[in-house]
Each structure stands twice: as C-alpha cells, then as structure tokens.
Amino acid sequence: MFTGIVTGIGEVIGRNGGNFTIRCPYPAETLEIGGSMACNGCCLTVTSIRTDDGAVAGSSIFTADVSNETCAKTTIDSWQPGTRINLERPLAMGQELGGHLVTGHVDGVARIADIIADGDSRRFVIEAPDHLAPYIAPKGSVALDGVSLTVNEVSDNCFGVNIIPHTLTVTTWGAKTAGQSINLEVDLFSRYIARLLEFRT
C-alpha cells in the first residue's frame, strides 16, 4: 500500500524485455529483494539490488520484472533507458498518511489534454478512458503517475488537477507535456462503491 507521496525520482538505465533496471536515490541496505516499489504508480517487486558505485552517494540500482498484462495496462512498455520515473516506497505501519490510499494497481492509461499556467503552479487537463471516467469526482482523489492529486473539476471524460511548484520540482510532473500518456489509478473506495451498486436490489 502507498500514499501517492513521491519520495524520489528514478531512472531506467536498462531493459531486457520485461526486466527493467532502475537507478534510485535510496541506499541499497534499506531495500530488500521481494519488497515493493511504486514506479510511476505501478507496484513492482524488487528482484535484485546493488549499490550504485560512482554515482550519487547513497543511491542504488534495483531490477524488477514486469508481466505482459502490466505492460498492456500501463505506460511501462514505453519505458526505455533514460526514462525518469516517480518512486515511492511502501507505506509502513504507523507512518503518516499524507496523500490517500494508493494500491499501486494502475487502472488504465490517461492522456494529458492540456497544460495551463496558473501563477507558479500548473493546471493539467486529463482525459480519462471511457470506462474509468465514472469513478472520478470533483474533490475526489486520483493517483497520476503515482502522485496523489485532488480533482478540481470534471467535464465528461476530462478532469482537472492543479500541481504546485514543490510537486513540479520533486516529481517528473515538471517535465510533462500535452499529449503524454500517464498511469491512472482511481480512488480505491470509488471502485468498491461502484461494485456494490452493481448488486443493489
């Protein structure tokens, strides 16, 4: 389980089919094989870890295997060496829940339809897939490329989010451009409410 509060930016430095090698800012001794890592919002399992010798002090390199199903439902299949990704380590029991409950199970791929300057912040207009649009509500929560955000407004399949300067700086959102695809995870509770309503008599 995650919170959508990104704690580091990683970089894909290698790919062999569905096996990805990622440089991260976390010390190797703080990671464990079999542990989870949210990578642009996708919960991946760490399969190997090594110290990143010669790079930034304290950084490390880990690998993760990605299934065909995950590649098909997320933006991961577009990752190549040099791709920068948002990272978040799993929520620990008793840790502050600063964002919202995020599972790391991406629901689908959305698209950045427009970016509008708003002082030092930026407003992003996001186009959601048809089947996910009903789960998105004004003032509700979404995770976009792993970042917990509040929905400002909704119009048909599009919704808006505002990203403050701090978030633009400490995540990959500062480099986003219109037309890019992003991973979308809808609010966990909206999924269950919708499912319960299917059986309502």
C-alpha positions as CSV (number, residue, x, y, z in Angstrom):
1,M,0.0,0.0,0.0
2,F,1.2,3.5,-0.9
3,T,0.1,7.1,-0.3
4,G,0.9,8.8,-3.6
5,I,3.6,11.0,-1.9
6,V,6.6,10.5,-4.2
7,T,9.9,10.2,-2.3
8,G,12.3,10.1,-5.1
9,I,12.9,10.2,-8.9
10,G,14.4,7.1,-10.5
11,E,15.9,6.5,-13.9
12,V,15.5,3.5,-16.1
13,I,19.1,2.5,-17.1
14,G,18.5,-0.8,-18.7
15,R,15.8,-3.0,-20.2
16,N,15.7,-6.6,-21.4
17,G,12.2,-7.5,-22.5
18,G,10.1,-7.3,-19.3
19,N,13.1,-6.9,-17.0
20,F,13.9,-3.3,-16.0
21,T,17.0,-2.0,-14.3
22,I,16.3,1.3,-12.4
23,R,18.6,3.7,-10.5
24,C,17.0,5.1,-7.4
25,P,18.1,7.5,-4.6
26,Y,17.6,5.0,-1.8
27,P,20.6,3.3,-0.1
28,A,20.8,-0.4,-1.1
29,E,20.7,-1.5,2.6
30,T,17.3,0.0,3.0
31,L,15.8,-2.1,0.2
32,E,15.0,-5.8,0.2
33,I,14.6,-8.4,-2.5
34,G,10.9,-9.3,-2.8
35,G,9.9,-5.9,-1.5
36,S,7.6,-3.5,-3.3
37,M,8.3,-0.2,-5.1
38,A,5.8,2.1,-6.7
39,C,7.2,3.1,-10.1
40,N,5.1,5.8,-11.8
41,G,2.3,4.4,-9.7
42,C,2.8,0.7,-10.6
43,C,3.6,-1.6,-7.7
44,L,6.6,-3.6,-8.8
45,T,8.6,-6.3,-7.0
46,V,12.3,-5.7,-6.4
47,T,14.2,-8.7,-7.8
48,S,17.8,-7.6,-7.2
49,I,19.7,-4.8,-5.5
50,R,23.2,-3.4,-5.8
51,T,25.0,-0.3,-4.7
52,D,25.3,2.4,-7.4
53,D,29.1,2.7,-7.3
54,G,30.4,6.0,-8.7
55,A,27.1,7.8,-8.8
56,V,25.3,10.0,-6.3
57,A,26.3,8.9,-2.7
58,G,23.7,6.7,-1.2
59,S,22.0,5.7,-4.4
60,S,21.4,2.1,-5.6
61,I,20.2,0.1,-8.5
62,F,17.4,-2.4,-8.5
63,T,15.7,-4.6,-11.0
64,A,12.0,-5.5,-11.5
65,D,10.2,-7.9,-13.8
66,V,7.0,-6.7,-15.5
67,S,4.4,-9.0,-16.9
68,N,2.8,-8.6,-20.3
69,E,-0.5,-7.8,-18.6
70,T,1.1,-4.9,-16.7
71,C,2.8,-3.6,-19.8
72,A,-0.5,-3.7,-21.7
73,K,-2.4,-1.8,-19.0
74,T,0.2,0.9,-18.1
75,T,2.8,3.1,-19.7
76,I,5.6,0.8,-18.7
77,D,6.0,-0.7,-22.2
78,S,7.2,2.8,-23.4
79,W,10.0,3.0,-20.8
80,Q,13.5,3.0,-22.2
81,P,16.9,3.8,-20.8
82,G,16.8,7.4,-19.8
83,T,13.1,7.5,-18.8
84,R,12.7,9.2,-15.4
85,I,10.0,7.8,-13.1
86,N,8.4,8.7,-9.8
87,L,9.2,6.4,-7.0
88,E,7.5,5.7,-3.7
89,R,8.4,3.0,-1.1
90,P,5.6,1.1,0.6
91,L,3.6,2.7,3.5
92,A,4.9,1.5,6.9
93,M,2.5,0.8,9.7
94,G,2.2,4.0,11.8
95,Q,3.6,6.2,9.0
96,E,1.8,9.5,8.3
97,L,-0.8,9.1,5.5
98,G,0.0,12.3,3.7
99,G,-1.8,11.6,0.4
100,H,-4.6,9.0,0.0
101,L,-4.6,5.2,0.0
102,V,-3.0,4.0,-3.2
103,T,-2.7,0.3,-4.1
104,G,-0.2,0.6,-6.9
105,H,-2.6,-1.3,-9.2
106,V,-3.0,1.0,-12.1
107,D,-6.5,1.1,-13.6
108,G,-5.6,2.4,-17.0
109,V,-3.8,4.9,-19.1
110,A,-5.0,8.5,-19.3
111,R,-3.7,11.4,-21.5
112,I,-2.6,15.0,-20.7
113,A,-5.0,17.0,-22.9
114,D,-3.8,20.5,-21.9
115,I,-1.5,22.4,-19.5
116,I,-2.4,25.8,-18.3
117,A,-0.1,28.1,-16.3
118,D,-1.6,29.3,-13.0
119,G,0.9,31.5,-11.3
120,D,3.8,29.3,-10.2
121,S,1.5,26.3,-10.4
122,R,0.2,24.5,-13.4
123,R,-3.3,23.2,-14.2
124,F,-3.4,19.9,-16.1
125,V,-6.5,18.8,-18.0
126,I,-6.5,15.0,-18.1
127,E,-8.6,12.8,-20.5
128,A,-9.6,9.6,-18.8
129,P,-10.6,6.3,-20.6
130,D,-14.3,5.9,-21.0
131,H,-14.5,3.0,-18.6
132,L,-12.8,4.9,-15.8
133,A,-14.4,8.4,-16.1
134,P,-17.4,7.4,-13.9
135,Y,-15.0,6.8,-11.0
136,I,-13.6,10.3,-11.0
137,A,-15.5,13.0,-9.0
138,P,-14.8,16.7,-8.1
139,K,-12.7,17.0,-4.9
140,G,-12.0,13.2,-5.1
141,S,-8.6,11.7,-5.2
142,V,-6.6,10.2,-8.1
143,A,-3.1,8.9,-8.5
144,L,-1.4,10.1,-11.7
145,D,2.0,8.5,-12.4
146,G,2.0,7.7,-8.8
147,V,1.3,11.2,-7.5
148,S,-1.7,11.7,-5.2
149,L,-3.8,14.6,-6.5
150,T,-7.2,16.2,-5.8
151,V,-9.6,16.5,-8.7
152,N,-10.7,20.1,-9.3
153,E,-13.4,19.8,-11.8
154,V,-14.9,17.1,-14.1
155,S,-16.4,17.5,-17.6
156,D,-17.4,14.4,-19.5
157,N,-14.2,12.3,-19.7
158,C,-11.9,15.1,-18.8
159,F,-10.9,16.4,-15.3
160,G,-8.6,19.0,-14.0
161,V,-5.8,18.9,-11.4
162,N,-3.6,21.6,-10.0
163,I,0.1,20.9,-9.3
164,I,2.0,23.2,-7.0
165,P,5.6,24.2,-7.6
166,H,7.0,21.8,-4.9
167,T,5.4,18.8,-6.6
168,L,6.6,20.0,-10.0
169,T,10.1,20.1,-8.6
170,V,10.3,16.8,-6.7
171,T,8.4,14.6,-9.2
172,T,8.5,14.1,-13.0
173,W,5.5,16.4,-13.5
174,G,7.6,19.5,-14.1
175,A,8.7,18.0,-17.4
176,K,5.3,16.8,-18.6
177,T,3.9,18.0,-21.9
178,A,0.5,17.9,-23.5
179,G,-0.3,14.7,-25.3
180,Q,1.7,12.5,-23.0
181,S,0.2,9.3,-21.6
182,I,0.1,8.7,-17.8
183,N,-0.8,6.0,-15.4
184,L,-4.2,6.5,-13.7
185,E,-5.3,4.8,-10.5
186,V,-8.8,5.9,-9.4
187,D,-9.8,6.2,-5.8
188,L,-9.9,2.8,-4.0
189,F,-13.2,3.5,-2.4
190,S,-15.0,4.5,-5.6
191,R,-14.1,1.1,-7.1
192,Y,-15.8,-0.8,-4.2
193,I,-18.8,1.5,-4.1
194,A,-19.4,1.0,-7.8
195,R,-19.0,-2.7,-7.5
196,L,-21.5,-2.8,-4.6
197,L,-24.0,-0.8,-6.6
198,E,-23.9,-3.4,-9.3
199,F,-25.6,-5.8,-6.8
200,R,-28.0,-3.3,-5.4
201,T,-31.6,-4.6,-5.5
